[in-house]
Amino acid sequence: MEMYIARRKSFQRNMEPGDVAIFQSAPSLIRSNDVHHRFRQDSDFYYLTGFGEEQSALVLTKENAILYLRKRDPERETWNGPMLGVDRAVEALAVDEARDITDFKKDIPDLLRKKDRLYYMYGRNPELDLLIMSTCDQLMRRGRTGEFGPGQILHAASLLHEMRMIKSQEEIELLRECAQIASDAHIALMRSAKAGMHEYELEGIILDSFRRHNAVEGYPSIVASGKNACVLHHIENNRRIESNDLILVDAGAEKHCLNSDVTRTFPVADRFNGPQKDAYEIVLAAQLRAIEKTIPGATLDEIHNAAVRDLTQGLIDLGVLSGTLDENVENKKYIRYYMHRTGHWLGMDVHDVGSYVKDGVPRKLEDGMVCTVEPGLYFPDDEQTPPAFRGIGIRIEDDVVVRGNNPLVLSEMIPKTISAIEALRGGIHAERV
Ligand SMILES: [Mn+2]
């Protein structure tokens, strides 16, 4: 709870005395007919409250925090479980005041009256947007009575998403827990995979492992065997695994509305075969070098460009590309084999908020930022690819905290060197014998 209080205080420190800020919980989404998706709280709202219930709102002024939430309802609690309720919210969430959410819309004129500026995530809820803007307009029309409303509406992301980019020590510990949960799942999967299984059976191992830790998938898990690894967002996970396949698994756990995002690629056989090994070593070397570069002052662009050069040189060494490194990089010849970026911000959203560009130039990394480092190589199964590499897809992805010159790799416990992977896979085969 301290963490959420500190965040509200930090937001409030950036507010002026005439400011007000309004945040809303996430909408509840229909899956089909009258069945809803599992509720996932809005990241911005959760960042400031730690409160997971739907139909809530937070109103901040420089001095005050008011939480709107549902009143307890015994019948609803019978169906859907306990609710915090208005009476317990002040103590439980350390806000200054708690009110019934059914009064929220009615209260909006009072919340906006005689305020100079409003921080609000406009564009997300058209109904509330319209209510807020028309209320501002009505207040402005009452100048004769001495009333006024916010003359400026600022998108709250401009302040909040800057805050969310820098993770506190407590948040990094929670991210570490998410990475640990993902690590357990990846290792369990690596221990179980064998030819003849289907990708969805391995997906089941991931889900089982996540749920044992009260976590959920942060995104649909990718279990891609053989040439499915070249489909970047392969989530059908329905192929039968063959004995010479590599398996690419991209799976991350979400807990406390925080995420991990991890990818490993390993052979179904005891060992990598020659071409698999050659390609894997290129990606691994590029990844290790990219992690070393994840230090304050560097940019994700620089890290990406360095990884592109390493991967492109590797493709030349393999005989997949011909010509010089520079001409291949300049003409983006690598794009056929490496078509995504090397990293993204990670946090409450898997692809976390925060700008990648500041003042017109790529943003410099700072201590406390968290990103993924995830180079890969994908060799299309076609005539243009040398036969030995057709259908091979490899990605290695870790979650990295910027921390001086020693980046902290949260997902480092999952085997990723060839010897560590072969030791784990070979050990299992030996156990089976
Ligand atoms: Mn990722």
Residues whose N, C-alpha, C, O or C-beta is under 5 A from the ligand:
A	BS01	MN	D261 T372
